């Protein structure tokens, strides 16, 4: 995801949240979790443990369906540009 640049004064908005089970549900947004690891050659990651709406079972363990691989922030004058790379499956609802 390549986010629209925002003013430096609004940098707190850069800490993104995700709704793992999509809009129209009782679940709320939660902080986006980092992958436990990611292999750029095979493009596979290890999902972090997560218990909550939208969780998936992997080997009998509850995991997040998506995780953050990288988060790059560039200062451009008085704006910040942010690019996030996520690993997972499905279509998360981002906030």
N, CA, C and O atoms as a CHARMM CRD file, in Angstrom:
* protein
*
  380
    1    1 UNK  N      0.85700  -1.16200   0.00000 PROA 1      0.00000
    2    1 UNK  CA     0.00000   0.00000   0.00000 PROA 1      0.00000
    3    1 UNK  C      0.89100   1.20900   0.00000 PROA 1      0.00000
    4    1 UNK  O      1.78300   1.31900   0.84200 PROA 1      0.00000
    5    2 UNK  N      0.67700   2.10900  -0.91300 PROA 2      0.00000
    6    2 UNK  CA     1.42600   3.35700  -0.97600 PROA 2      0.00000
    7    2 UNK  C      0.46400   4.45900  -0.56400 PROA 2      0.00000
    8    2 UNK  O     -0.39100   4.87300  -1.34700 PROA 2      0.00000
    9    3 UNK  N      0.60500   4.93100   0.66600 PROA 3      0.00000
   10    3 UNK  CA    -0.32900   5.89900   1.21500 PROA 3      0.00000
   11    3 UNK  C     -0.06300   7.30900   0.69000 PROA 3      0.00000
   12    3 UNK  O      1.07600   7.65400   0.37700 PROA 3      0.00000
   13    4 UNK  N     -1.09600   8.10600   0.59600 PROA 4      0.00000
   14    4 UNK  CA    -1.00400   9.51800   0.21700 PROA 4      0.00000
   15    4 UNK  C     -0.15600  10.25500   1.25600 PROA 4      0.00000
   16    4 UNK  O     -0.32000  10.01700   2.45300 PROA 4      0.00000
   17    5 UNK  N      0.76100  11.15700   0.82400 PROA 5      0.00000
   18    5 UNK  CA     1.56200  11.91500   1.78900 PROA 5      0.00000
   19    5 UNK  C      0.67000  12.71100   2.75000 PROA 5      0.00000
   20    5 UNK  O     -0.38400  13.21500   2.36200 PROA 5      0.00000
   21    6 UNK  N      1.11100  12.81400   4.00800 PROA 6      0.00000
   22    6 UNK  CA     0.37800  13.59500   5.00000 PROA 6      0.00000
   23    6 UNK  C      1.32300  14.60800   5.64100 PROA 6      0.00000
   24    6 UNK  O      2.53900  14.41900   5.61400 PROA 6      0.00000
   25    7 UNK  N      0.77900  15.68300   6.21800 PROA 7      0.00000
   26    7 UNK  CA     1.62300  16.66500   6.91100 PROA 7      0.00000
   27    7 UNK  C      2.34100  16.03700   8.09600 PROA 7      0.00000
   28    7 UNK  O      1.80100  15.14900   8.75400 PROA 7      0.00000
   29    8 UNK  N      3.56200  16.49900   8.36900 PROA 8      0.00000
   30    8 UNK  CA     4.35700  15.98600   9.48100 PROA 8      0.00000
   31    8 UNK  C      3.58000  16.10200  10.79300 PROA 8      0.00000
   32    8 UNK  O      3.68500  15.22200  11.64800 PROA 8      0.00000
   33    9 UNK  N      2.80900  17.16600  10.96300 PROA 9      0.00000
   34    9 UNK  CA     2.05100  17.37700  12.20100 PROA 9      0.00000
   35    9 UNK  C      1.04200  16.26000  12.45500 PROA 9      0.00000
   36    9 UNK  O      0.59000  16.09000  13.58800 PROA 9      0.00000
   37   10 UNK  N      0.68100  15.49900  11.43100 PROA 10     0.00000
   38   10 UNK  CA    -0.29300  14.42100  11.57400 PROA 10     0.00000
   39   10 UNK  C      0.37300  13.04000  11.56100 PROA 10     0.00000
   40   10 UNK  O     -0.27300  12.04900  11.22000 PROA 10     0.00000
   41   11 UNK  N      1.65000  12.96400  11.92700 PROA 11     0.00000
   42   11 UNK  CA     2.41300  11.71100  11.81300 PROA 11     0.00000
   43   11 UNK  C      1.84700  10.58100  12.66900 PROA 11     0.00000
   44   11 UNK  O      2.12800   9.41600  12.38700 PROA 11     0.00000
   45   12 UNK  N      1.06100  10.88100  13.70100 PROA 12     0.00000
   46   12 UNK  CA     0.46300   9.80800  14.51900 PROA 12     0.00000
   47   12 UNK  C     -0.46700   8.93800  13.68200 PROA 12     0.00000
   48   12 UNK  O     -0.70700   7.78300  14.03100 PROA 12     0.00000
   49   13 UNK  N     -0.99200   9.47400  12.58500 PROA 13     0.00000
   50   13 UNK  CA    -1.87400   8.70500  11.71400 PROA 13     0.00000
   51   13 UNK  C     -1.13000   7.60700  10.95900 PROA 13     0.00000
   52   13 UNK  O     -1.77000   6.76000  10.33600 PROA 13     0.00000
   53   14 UNK  N      0.19700   7.59800  10.99500 PROA 14     0.00000
   54   14 UNK  CA     0.97100   6.59900  10.25300 PROA 14     0.00000
   55   14 UNK  C      0.91800   5.21700  10.89400 PROA 14     0.00000
   56   14 UNK  O      1.20400   4.22200  10.22700 PROA 14     0.00000
   57   15 UNK  N      0.56400   5.13700  12.15500 PROA 15     0.00000
   58   15 UNK  CA     0.43700   3.83800  12.80800 PROA 15     0.00000
   59   15 UNK  C     -0.90500   3.25400  12.40900 PROA 15     0.00000
   60   15 UNK  O     -1.92900   3.54100  13.02900 PROA 15     0.00000
   61   16 UNK  N     -0.89000   2.43600  11.37300 PROA 16     0.00000
   62   16 UNK  CA    -2.11800   1.91900  10.76500 PROA 16     0.00000
   63   16 UNK  C     -2.76400   0.83500  11.60500 PROA 16     0.00000
   64   16 UNK  O     -2.11400   0.14600  12.39100 PROA 16     0.00000
   65   17 UNK  N     -4.07000   0.71100  11.41100 PROA 17     0.00000
   66   17 UNK  CA    -4.83400  -0.34000  12.05100 PROA 17     0.00000
   67   17 UNK  C     -5.53600  -1.14000  10.96600 PROA 17     0.00000
   68   17 UNK  O     -5.68600  -0.67800   9.83500 PROA 17     0.00000
   69   18 UNK  N     -5.96100  -2.33500  11.32100 PROA 18     0.00000
   70   18 UNK  CA    -6.59300  -3.21900  10.36200 PROA 18     0.00000
   71   18 UNK  C     -7.81300  -3.87600  11.00800 PROA 18     0.00000
   72   18 UNK  O     -7.81600  -4.15300  12.20700 PROA 18     0.00000
   73   19 UNK  N     -8.83300  -4.11800  10.21500 PROA 19     0.00000
   74   19 UNK  CA   -10.02700  -4.82800  10.66500 PROA 19     0.00000
   75   19 UNK  C    -10.00600  -6.16900   9.93300 PROA 19     0.00000
   76   19 UNK  O    -10.36500  -6.24200   8.75800 PROA 19     0.00000
   77   20 UNK  N     -9.58700  -7.22300  10.62300 PROA 20     0.00000
   78   20 UNK  CA    -9.35500  -8.50900   9.97800 PROA 20     0.00000
   79   20 UNK  C    -10.60600  -9.18400   9.44200 PROA 20     0.00000
   80   20 UNK  O    -10.50300 -10.06200   8.58500 PROA 20     0.00000
   81   21 UNK  N    -11.78700  -8.80100   9.91800 PROA 21     0.00000
   82   21 UNK  CA   -12.98200  -9.45900   9.40100 PROA 21     0.00000
   83   21 UNK  C    -13.89100  -8.52400   8.59800 PROA 21     0.00000
   84   21 UNK  O    -15.03400  -8.87700   8.30800 PROA 21     0.00000
   85   22 UNK  N    -13.40000  -7.35000   8.23900 PROA 22     0.00000
   86   22 UNK  CA   -14.10500  -6.47600   7.30300 PROA 22     0.00000
   87   22 UNK  C    -15.17600  -5.59600   7.91600 PROA 22     0.00000
   88   22 UNK  O    -15.51100  -5.73100   9.09200 PROA 22     0.00000
   89   23 UNK  N    -15.71400  -4.68600   7.09900 PROA 23     0.00000
   90   23 UNK  CA   -16.72200  -3.74900   7.57300 PROA 23     0.00000
   91   23 UNK  C    -18.06200  -4.43900   7.84500 PROA 23     0.00000
   92   23 UNK  O    -18.33600  -5.52500   7.33400 PROA 23     0.00000
   93   24 UNK  N    -18.88100  -3.78200   8.65600 PROA 24     0.00000
   94   24 UNK  CA   -20.21200  -4.30500   8.91900 PROA 24     0.00000
   95   24 UNK  C    -20.26600  -5.37800   9.98200 PROA 24     0.00000
   96   24 UNK  O    -21.27800  -6.06600  10.11900 PROA 24     0.00000
   97   25 UNK  N    -19.18900  -5.53200  10.74000 PROA 25     0.00000
   98   25 UNK  CA   -19.16300  -6.53600  11.80500 PROA 25     0.00000
   99   25 UNK  C    -18.97300  -5.83100  13.14500 PROA 25     0.00000
  100   25 UNK  O    -18.69300  -4.63300  13.19100 PROA 25     0.00000
  101   26 UNK  N    -19.12200  -6.56200  14.20200 PROA 26     0.00000
  102   26 UNK  CA   -18.99500  -5.97500  15.53800 PROA 26     0.00000
  103   26 UNK  C    -17.53300  -5.73800  15.92900 PROA 26     0.00000
  104   26 UNK  O    -17.25700  -4.99200  16.86800 PROA 26     0.00000
  105   27 UNK  N    -16.61000  -6.36100  15.22300 PROA 27     0.00000
  106   27 UNK  CA   -15.19100  -6.23400  15.56400 PROA 27     0.00000
  107   27 UNK  C    -14.69800  -4.81900  15.28700 PROA 27     0.00000
  108   27 UNK  O    -15.23500  -4.11700  14.43000 PROA 27     0.00000
  109   28 UNK  N    -13.68600  -4.41700  16.01100 PROA 28     0.00000
  110   28 UNK  CA   -13.10200  -3.09500  15.82700 PROA 28     0.00000
  111   28 UNK  C    -11.72300  -3.23000  15.18600 PROA 28     0.00000
  112   28 UNK  O    -11.21400  -4.33300  14.98800 PROA 28     0.00000
  113   29 UNK  N    -11.14200  -2.08800  14.87100 PROA 29     0.00000
  114   29 UNK  CA    -9.79700  -2.08400  14.31400 PROA 29     0.00000
  115   29 UNK  C     -8.78300  -2.46100  15.39200 PROA 29     0.00000
  116   29 UNK  O     -8.97500  -2.17600  16.57400 PROA 29     0.00000
  117   30 UNK  N     -7.70900  -3.10300  14.96300 PROA 30     0.00000
  118   30 UNK  CA    -6.62300  -3.47600  15.85200 PROA 30     0.00000
  119   30 UNK  C     -5.30900  -3.07700  15.18200 PROA 30     0.00000
  120   30 UNK  O     -5.24700  -2.95000  13.95900 PROA 30     0.00000
  121   31 UNK  N     -4.27200  -2.88200  15.97500 PROA 31     0.00000
  122   31 UNK  CA    -2.97400  -2.49200  15.42900 PROA 31     0.00000
  123   31 UNK  C     -2.46600  -3.56500  14.46000 PROA 31     0.00000
  124   31 UNK  O     -2.54400  -4.75700  14.75500 PROA 31     0.00000
  125   32 UNK  N     -1.95100  -3.14000  13.30900 PROA 32     0.00000
  126   32 UNK  CA    -1.38100  -4.07400  12.34700 PROA 32     0.00000
  127   32 UNK  C     -0.15500  -4.74400  12.96300 PROA 32     0.00000
  128   32 UNK  O      0.72200  -4.06400  13.49700 PROA 32     0.00000
  129   33 UNK  N     -0.09200  -6.07100  12.89100 PROA 33     0.00000
  130   33 UNK  CA     0.99800  -6.84100  13.49500 PROA 33     0.00000
  131   33 UNK  C      2.10900  -7.10400  12.48500 PROA 33     0.00000
  132   33 UNK  O      1.83800  -7.30400  11.30100 PROA 33     0.00000
  133   34 UNK  N      3.34900  -7.10500  12.94300 PROA 34     0.00000
  134   34 UNK  CA     4.49300  -7.45000  12.10100 PROA 34     0.00000
  135   34 UNK  C      4.55900  -8.96100  11.90600 PROA 34     0.00000
  136   34 UNK  O      4.20800  -9.72500  12.80500 PROA 34     0.00000
  137   35 UNK  N      5.01000  -9.38900  10.72500 PROA 35     0.00000
  138   35 UNK  CA     5.25600 -10.81500  10.47600 PROA 35     0.00000
  139   35 UNK  C      6.38300 -11.29100  11.38800 PROA 35     0.00000
  140   35 UNK  O      7.29400 -10.52900  11.71100 PROA 35     0.00000
  141   36 UNK  N      6.31300 -12.54400  11.79500 PROA 36     0.00000
  142   36 UNK  CA     7.40200 -13.10500  12.59400 PROA 36     0.00000
  143   36 UNK  C      8.66700 -13.22300  11.75400 PROA 36     0.00000
  144   36 UNK  O      9.77600 -13.04100  12.25600 PROA 36     0.00000
  145   37 UNK  N      8.49000 -13.53100  10.46700 PROA 37     0.00000
  146   37 UNK  CA     9.60000 -13.55100   9.51500 PROA 37     0.00000
  147   37 UNK  C      9.01100 -13.47300   8.11100 PROA 37     0.00000
  148   37 UNK  O      7.82000 -13.71200   7.91000 PROA 37     0.00000
  149   38 UNK  N      9.86100 -13.13500   7.14300 PROA 38     0.00000
  150   38 UNK  CA     9.43000 -13.05700   5.75200 PROA 38     0.00000
  151   38 UNK  C     10.61100 -13.40500   4.85900 PROA 38     0.00000
  152   38 UNK  O     11.71800 -12.90900   5.06900 PROA 38     0.00000
  153   39 UNK  N     10.37800 -14.26900   3.85000 PROA 39     0.00000
  154   39 UNK  CA    11.40800 -14.65600   2.90100 PROA 39     0.00000
  155   39 UNK  C     11.11400 -13.96700   1.57400 PROA 39     0.00000
  156   39 UNK  O     10.15100 -14.33100   0.90000 PROA 39     0.00000
  157   40 UNK  N     11.92800 -12.96800   1.17800 PROA 40     0.00000
  158   40 UNK  CA    11.66000 -12.24400  -0.06400 PROA 40     0.00000
  159   40 UNK  C     11.89500 -13.07500  -1.32800 PROA 40     0.00000
  160   40 UNK  O     11.41500 -12.71400  -2.40300 PROA 40     0.00000
  161   41 UNK  N     12.62100 -14.17000  -1.20900 PROA 41     0.00000
  162   41 UNK  CA    12.86900 -15.02700  -2.37500 PROA 41     0.00000
  163   41 UNK  C     11.62300 -15.85400  -2.68800 PROA 41     0.00000
  164   41 UNK  O     11.19300 -15.93200  -3.83900 PROA 41     0.00000
  165   42 UNK  N     11.04800 -16.46800  -1.65500 PROA 42     0.00000
  166   42 UNK  CA     9.86200 -17.30100  -1.85800 PROA 42     0.00000
  167   42 UNK  C      8.56300 -16.52400  -1.67600 PROA 42     0.00000
  168   42 UNK  O      7.47800 -17.03100  -1.96000 PROA 42     0.00000
  169   43 UNK  N      8.68800 -15.27700  -1.19400 PROA 43     0.00000
  170   43 UNK  CA     7.53200 -14.41500  -0.92600 PROA 43     0.00000
  171   43 UNK  C      6.57000 -15.05900   0.06200 PROA 43     0.00000
  172   43 UNK  O      5.35300 -14.97300  -0.09700 PROA 43     0.00000
  173   44 UNK  N      7.12100 -15.70100   1.07700 PROA 44     0.00000
  174   44 UNK  CA     6.30100 -16.31300   2.12000 PROA 44     0.00000
  175   44 UNK  C      6.69400 -15.74300   3.47700 PROA 44     0.00000
  176   44 UNK  O      7.85200 -15.40800   3.72400 PROA 44     0.00000
  177   45 UNK  N      5.70300 -15.64500   4.33700 PROA 45     0.00000
  178   45 UNK  CA     5.94900 -15.11800   5.66600 PROA 45     0.00000
  179   45 UNK  C      5.36900 -16.02400   6.72800 PROA 45     0.00000
  180   45 UNK  O      4.59700 -16.93900   6.44000 PROA 45     0.00000
  181   46 UNK  N      5.75400 -15.75100   7.95900 PROA 46     0.00000
  182   46 UNK  CA     5.21000 -16.45700   9.10700 PROA 46     0.00000
  183   46 UNK  C      4.27700 -15.48000   9.81400 PROA 46     0.00000
  184   46 UNK  O      4.70000 -14.44200  10.32200 PROA 46     0.00000
  185   47 UNK  N      2.99300 -15.84300   9.83300 PROA 47     0.00000
  186   47 UNK  CA     1.99000 -14.98700  10.45300 PROA 47     0.00000
  187   47 UNK  C      2.15900 -14.98000  11.96500 PROA 47     0.00000
  188   47 UNK  O      2.49600 -16.00600  12.55500 PROA 47     0.00000
  189   48 UNK  N      1.92500 -13.81700  12.60600 PROA 48     0.00000
  190   48 UNK  CA     2.03900 -13.75900  14.06200 PROA 48     0.00000
  191   48 UNK  C      0.83000 -14.38100  14.74600 PROA 48     0.00000
  192   48 UNK  O     -0.25100 -14.45500  14.16200 PROA 48     0.00000
  193   49 UNK  N      1.01500 -14.82800  15.98700 PROA 49     0.00000
  194   49 UNK  CA    -0.10400 -15.33700  16.77500 PROA 49     0.00000
  195   49 UNK  C     -1.10300 -14.20600  16.98700 PROA 49     0.00000
  196   49 UNK  O     -0.71700 -13.06400  17.23500 PROA 49     0.00000
  197   50 UNK  N     -2.38000 -14.53000  16.88900 PROA 50     0.00000
  198   50 UNK  CA    -3.44700 -13.54300  17.04300 PROA 50     0.00000
  199   50 UNK  C     -4.73500 -14.27200  17.37500 PROA 50     0.00000
  200   50 UNK  O     -5.11800 -15.21100  16.67700 PROA 50     0.00000
  201   51 UNK  N     -5.40000 -13.85100  18.42700 PROA 51     0.00000
  202   51 UNK  CA    -6.70100 -14.41300  18.79700 PROA 51     0.00000
  203   51 UNK  C     -7.70000 -13.27400  18.71700 PROA 51     0.00000
  204   51 UNK  O     -7.61000 -12.29900  19.46300 PROA 51     0.00000
  205   52 UNK  N     -8.65000 -13.40500  17.80800 PROA 52     0.00000
  206   52 UNK  CA    -9.64700 -12.36200  17.64100 PROA 52     0.00000
  207   52 UNK  C    -10.40300 -12.54800  16.34800 PROA 52     0.00000
  208   52 UNK  O    -10.20000 -13.53600  15.64300 PROA 52     0.00000
  209   53 UNK  N    -11.28500 -11.59400  16.02600 PROA 53     0.00000
  210   53 UNK  CA   -12.06900 -11.68900  14.79100 PROA 53     0.00000
  211   53 UNK  C    -11.17400 -11.81100  13.56600 PROA 53     0.00000
  212   53 UNK  O    -10.18200 -11.09400  13.44100 PROA 53     0.00000
  213   54 UNK  N    -11.52500 -12.71700  12.66800 PROA 54     0.00000
  214   54 UNK  CA   -10.77600 -12.89300  11.43500 PROA 54     0.00000
  215   54 UNK  C     -9.56700 -13.79300  11.54700 PROA 54     0.00000
  216   54 UNK  O     -8.89400 -14.04400  10.54700 PROA 54     0.00000
  217   55 UNK  N     -9.26900 -14.29300  12.75300 PROA 55     0.00000
  218   55 UNK  CA    -8.08100 -15.12700  12.91700 PROA 55     0.00000
  219   55 UNK  C     -8.21100 -16.40600  12.09300 PROA 55     0.00000
  220   55 UNK  O     -9.31600 -16.85500  11.78900 PROA 55     0.00000
  221   56 UNK  N     -7.06700 -16.98200  11.73900 PROA 56     0.00000
  222   56 UNK  CA    -7.02300 -18.22600  10.97400 PROA 56     0.00000
  223   56 UNK  C     -6.22600 -19.25200  11.77100 PROA 56     0.00000
  224   56 UNK  O     -5.30800 -18.89700  12.51100 PROA 56     0.00000
  225   57 UNK  N     -6.57300 -20.50200  11.62000 PROA 57     0.00000
  226   57 UNK  CA    -5.84800 -21.56500  12.32000 PROA 57     0.00000
  227   57 UNK  C     -4.74700 -22.11300  11.42100 PROA 57     0.00000
  228   57 UNK  O     -5.01000 -22.53800  10.29600 PROA 57     0.00000
  229   58 UNK  N     -3.51800 -22.10000  11.91900 PROA 58     0.00000
  230   58 UNK  CA    -2.37100 -22.63500  11.18400 PROA 58     0.00000
  231   58 UNK  C     -1.66500 -23.61100  12.11300 PROA 58     0.00000
  232   58 UNK  O     -1.08500 -23.21600  13.12400 PROA 58     0.00000
  233   59 UNK  N     -1.72000 -24.88300  11.76000 PROA 59     0.00000
  234   59 UNK  CA    -1.08500 -25.90200  12.60000 PROA 59     0.00000
  235   59 UNK  C     -1.64200 -25.93700  14.01100 PROA 59     0.00000
  236   59 UNK  O     -0.91600 -26.22700  14.96200 PROA 59     0.00000
  237   60 UNK  N     -2.93100 -25.64200  14.15200 PROA 60     0.00000
  238   60 UNK  CA    -3.56100 -25.66300  15.46100 PROA 60     0.00000
  239   60 UNK  C     -3.34000 -24.41100  16.28900 PROA 60     0.00000
  240   60 UNK  O     -3.72000 -24.37200  17.45900 PROA 60     0.00000
  241   61 UNK  N     -2.73000 -23.38100  15.70200 PROA 61     0.00000
  242   61 UNK  CA    -2.45700 -22.12700  16.41400 PROA 61     0.00000
  243   61 UNK  C     -3.22200 -20.99600  15.72500 PROA 61     0.00000
  244   61 UNK  O     -3.24200 -20.90400  14.49800 PROA 61     0.00000
  245   62 UNK  N     -3.84600 -20.14400  16.52700 PROA 62     0.00000
  246   62 UNK  CA    -4.60500 -19.01100  16.00200 PROA 62     0.00000
  247   62 UNK  C     -3.63600 -17.91900  15.53400 PROA 62     0.00000
  248   62 UNK  O     -2.79700 -17.44700  16.30200 PROA 62     0.00000
  249   63 UNK  N     -3.76900 -17.52300  14.25300 PROA 63     0.00000
  250   63 UNK  CA    -2.84900 -16.55100  13.64500 PROA 63     0.00000
  251   63 UNK  C     -3.62100 -15.39200  13.02400 PROA 63     0.00000
  252   63 UNK  O     -4.80700 -15.51700  12.71600 PROA 63     0.00000
  253   64 UNK  N     -2.93800 -14.26500  12.84300 PROA 64     0.00000
  254   64 UNK  CA    -3.49900 -13.13000  12.10900 PROA 64     0.00000
  255   64 UNK  C     -3.52000 -13.49700  10.62600 PROA 64     0.00000
  256   64 UNK  O     -2.58800 -14.14500  10.15100 PROA 64     0.00000
  257   65 UNK  N     -4.55600 -13.10400   9.87900 PROA 65     0.00000
  258   65 UNK  CA    -4.59900 -13.43000   8.45800 PROA 65     0.00000
  259   65 UNK  C     -3.65900 -12.56400   7.61300 PROA 65     0.00000
  260   65 UNK  O     -3.35200 -12.91400   6.47400 PROA 65     0.00000
  261   66 UNK  N     -3.20800 -11.45000   8.16000 PROA 66     0.00000
  262   66 UNK  CA    -2.30100 -10.53000   7.47100 PROA 66     0.00000
  263   66 UNK  C     -1.24800 -10.05400   8.44600 PROA 66     0.00000
  264   66 UNK  O     -1.49400  -9.97900   9.65000 PROA 66     0.00000
  265   67 UNK  N     -0.06400  -9.72900   7.92200 PROA 67     0.00000
  266   67 UNK  CA     0.96200  -9.12500   8.76300 PROA 67     0.00000
  267   67 UNK  C      1.80500  -8.16200   7.93200 PROA 67     0.00000
  268   67 UNK  O      1.84900  -8.23400   6.70300 PROA 67     0.00000
  269   68 UNK  N      2.46000  -7.27500   8.63800 PROA 68     0.00000
  270   68 UNK  CA     3.27100  -6.23500   8.02000 PROA 68     0.00000
  271   68 UNK  C      4.67900  -6.76000   7.75300 PROA 68     0.00000
  272   68 UNK  O      5.34400  -7.26400   8.65800 PROA 68     0.00000
  273   69 UNK  N      5.12900  -6.63600   6.49300 PROA 69     0.00000
  274   69 UNK  CA     6.47200  -7.06600   6.10000 PROA 69     0.00000
  275   69 UNK  C      7.44600  -5.89300   6.21000 PROA 69     0.00000
  276   69 UNK  O      8.55400  -6.04000   6.72500 PROA 69     0.00000
  277   70 UNK  N      7.01800  -4.73000   5.72000 PROA 70     0.00000
  278   70 UNK  CA     7.86800  -3.53900   5.81100 PROA 70     0.00000
  279   70 UNK  C      7.00600  -2.29200   5.87700 PROA 70     0.00000
  280   70 UNK  O      5.87000  -2.27200   5.40400 PROA 70     0.00000
  281   71 UNK  N      7.56700  -1.26000   6.46800 PROA 71     0.00000
  282   71 UNK  CA     6.89800   0.02800   6.61200 PROA 71     0.00000
  283   71 UNK  C      7.96100   1.09800   6.37700 PROA 71     0.00000
  284   71 UNK  O      8.81100   1.33400   7.23700 PROA 71     0.00000
  285   72 UNK  N      7.91200   1.74400   5.21000 PROA 72     0.00000
  286   72 UNK  CA     8.90800   2.74400   4.84500 PROA 72     0.00000
  287   72 UNK  C      8.27500   4.12400   4.90500 PROA 72     0.00000
  288   72 UNK  O      7.20200   4.35200   4.34600 PROA 72     0.00000
  289   73 UNK  N      8.94400   5.03400   5.58300 PROA 73     0.00000
  290   73 UNK  CA     8.45700   6.40900   5.71500 PROA 73     0.00000
  291   73 UNK  C      9.54100   7.36300   5.23400 PROA 73     0.00000
  292   73 UNK  O     10.69400   7.28200   5.65800 PROA 73     0.00000
  293   74 UNK  N      9.14600   8.28100   4.32900 PROA 74     0.00000
  294   74 UNK  CA    10.09300   9.24600   3.77000 PROA 74     0.00000
  295   74 UNK  C      9.62200  10.65600   4.09000 PROA 74     0.00000
  296   74 UNK  O      8.46100  11.00000   3.86800 PROA 74     0.00000
  297   75 UNK  N     10.53400  11.47000   4.61400 PROA 75     0.00000
  298   75 UNK  CA    10.23600  12.86400   4.88600 PROA 75     0.00000
  299   75 UNK  C     10.49900  13.66900   3.62100 PROA 75     0.00000
  300   75 UNK  O     11.61100  13.66500   3.09300 PROA 75     0.00000
  301   76 UNK  N      9.47100  14.35900   3.13800 PROA 76     0.00000
  302   76 UNK  CA     9.55900  15.18000   1.93400 PROA 76     0.00000
  303   76 UNK  C      9.12100  16.59300   2.29600 PROA 76     0.00000
  304   76 UNK  O      7.95200  16.94600   2.14400 PROA 76     0.00000
  305   77 UNK  N     10.06900  17.40300   2.77900 PROA 77     0.00000
  306   77 UNK  CA     9.69700  18.74900   3.20800 PROA 77     0.00000
  307   77 UNK  C      8.81200  18.66500   4.44100 PROA 77     0.00000
  308   77 UNK  O      9.24100  18.16600   5.48200 PROA 77     0.00000
  309   78 UNK  N      7.57000  19.15400   4.33200 PROA 78     0.00000
  310   78 UNK  CA     6.67500  19.12000   5.48100 PROA 78     0.00000
  311   78 UNK  C      5.62200  18.01700   5.36300 PROA 78     0.00000
  312   78 UNK  O      4.59900  18.06300   6.04700 PROA 78     0.00000
  313   79 UNK  N      5.86800  17.01900   4.49200 PROA 79     0.00000
  314   79 UNK  CA     4.97000  15.86900   4.38700 PROA 79     0.00000
  315   79 UNK  C      5.76600  14.58100   4.57600 PROA 79     0.00000
  316   79 UNK  O      6.98300  14.55000   4.39900 PROA 79     0.00000
  317   80 UNK  N      5.05500  13.53200   4.93600 PROA 80     0.00000
  318   80 UNK  CA     5.64700  12.21200   5.09400 PROA 80     0.00000
  319   80 UNK  C      4.95000  11.27100   4.12400 PROA 80     0.00000
  320   80 UNK  O      3.72100  11.22400   4.07300 PROA 80     0.00000
  321   81 UNK  N      5.74400  10.51400   3.34600 PROA 81     0.00000
  322   81 UNK  CA     5.20100   9.48900   2.45300 PROA 81     0.00000
  323   81 UNK  C      5.44000   8.13500   3.11000 PROA 81     0.00000
  324   81 UNK  O      6.52500   7.87700   3.63200 PROA 81     0.00000
  325   82 UNK  N      4.43000   7.27300   3.08400 PROA 82     0.00000
  326   82 UNK  CA     4.54800   5.96500   3.72300 PROA 82     0.00000
  327   82 UNK  C      4.14500   4.87600   2.73900 PROA 82     0.00000
  328   82 UNK  O      3.14700   4.99800   2.02900 PROA 82     0.00000
  329   83 UNK  N      4.94500   3.80000   2.70800 PROA 83     0.00000
  330   83 UNK  CA     4.62400   2.62300   1.90700 PROA 83     0.00000
  331   83 UNK  C      4.67300   1.40500   2.81900 PROA 83     0.00000
  332   83 UNK  O      5.65600   1.18800   3.52700 PROA 83     0.00000
  333   84 UNK  N      3.60000   0.60700   2.79600 PROA 84     0.00000
  334   84 UNK  CA     3.54700  -0.60900   3.59600 PROA 84     0.00000
  335   84 UNK  C      3.46400  -1.81700   2.67600 PROA 84     0.00000
  336   84 UNK  O      2.79500  -1.78000   1.64400 PROA 84     0.00000
  337   85 UNK  N      4.15300  -2.89100   3.06100 PROA 85     0.00000
  338   85 UNK  CA     4.06100  -4.16800   2.35100 PROA 85     0.00000
  339   85 UNK  C      3.48100  -5.16900   3.34600 PROA 85     0.00000
  340   85 UNK  O      3.99400  -5.33200   4.45400 PROA 85     0.00000
  341   86 UNK  N      2.39700  -5.84100   2.92900 PROA 86     0.00000
  342   86 UNK  CA     1.71600  -6.80500   3.77500 PROA 86     0.00000
  343   86 UNK  C      1.80200  -8.20600   3.18600 PROA 86     0.00000
  344   86 UNK  O      1.91800  -8.36900   1.97100 PROA 86     0.00000
  345   87 UNK  N      1.74500  -9.20900   4.04200 PROA 87     0.00000
  346   87 UNK  CA     1.68500 -10.60300   3.63900 PROA 87     0.00000
  347   87 UNK  C      0.43200 -11.20800   4.23900 PROA 87     0.00000
  348   87 UNK  O      0.11700 -10.95100   5.40100 PROA 87     0.00000
  349   88 UNK  N     -0.28600 -12.00600   3.46700 PROA 88     0.00000
  350   88 UNK  CA    -1.46200 -12.68100   3.99100 PROA 88     0.00000
  351   88 UNK  C     -2.36600 -13.14800   2.87200 PROA 88     0.00000
  352   88 UNK  O     -1.94600 -13.25700   1.72000 PROA 88     0.00000
  353   89 UNK  N     -3.61800 -13.42500   3.22300 PROA 89     0.00000
  354   89 UNK  CA    -4.57200 -13.85800   2.22500 PROA 89     0.00000
  355   89 UNK  C     -5.93000 -13.23500   2.51700 PROA 89     0.00000
  356   89 UNK  O     -6.23100 -12.88200   3.65700 PROA 89     0.00000
  357   90 UNK  N     -6.73700 -13.10600   1.48600 PROA 90     0.00000
  358   90 UNK  CA    -8.02600 -12.45200   1.63000 PROA 90     0.00000
  359   90 UNK  C     -7.90100 -10.96600   1.35600 PROA 90     0.00000
  360   90 UNK  O     -6.93700 -10.52800   0.72900 PROA 90     0.00000
  361   91 UNK  N     -8.85800 -10.19200   1.81600 PROA 91     0.00000
  362   91 UNK  CA    -8.88500  -8.75200   1.54200 PROA 91     0.00000
  363   91 UNK  C     -9.17900  -8.01500   2.84400 PROA 91     0.00000
  364   91 UNK  O    -10.34500  -7.82700   3.18800 PROA 91     0.00000
  365   92 UNK  N     -8.14300  -7.59300   3.57700 PROA 92     0.00000
  366   92 UNK  CA    -8.39700  -6.91700   4.85500 PROA 92     0.00000
  367   92 UNK  C     -8.98300  -5.53500   4.63200 PROA 92     0.00000
  368   92 UNK  O     -8.72300  -4.89800   3.61100 PROA 92     0.00000
  369   93 UNK  N     -9.75400  -5.08700   5.56400 PROA 93     0.00000
  370   93 UNK  CA   -10.31900  -3.74900   5.53300 PROA 93     0.00000
  371   93 UNK  C     -9.39500  -2.83500   6.29600 PROA 93     0.00000
  372   93 UNK  O     -9.25400  -2.97300   7.51100 PROA 93     0.00000
  373   94 UNK  N     -8.75700  -1.89700   5.60600 PROA 94     0.00000
  374   94 UNK  CA    -7.74300  -1.03600   6.19800 PROA 94     0.00000
  375   94 UNK  C     -8.34600   0.26400   6.70100 PROA 94     0.00000
  376   94 UNK  O     -9.29600   0.77900   6.11300 PROA 94     0.00000
  377   95 UNK  N     -7.79700   0.79700   7.78800 PROA 95     0.00000
  378   95 UNK  CA    -8.24300   2.07800   8.31800 PROA 95     0.00000
  379   95 UNK  C     -7.08700   3.00400   8.55300 PROA 95     0.00000
  380   95 UNK  O     -7.28200   4.13400   9.00100 PROA 95     0.00000
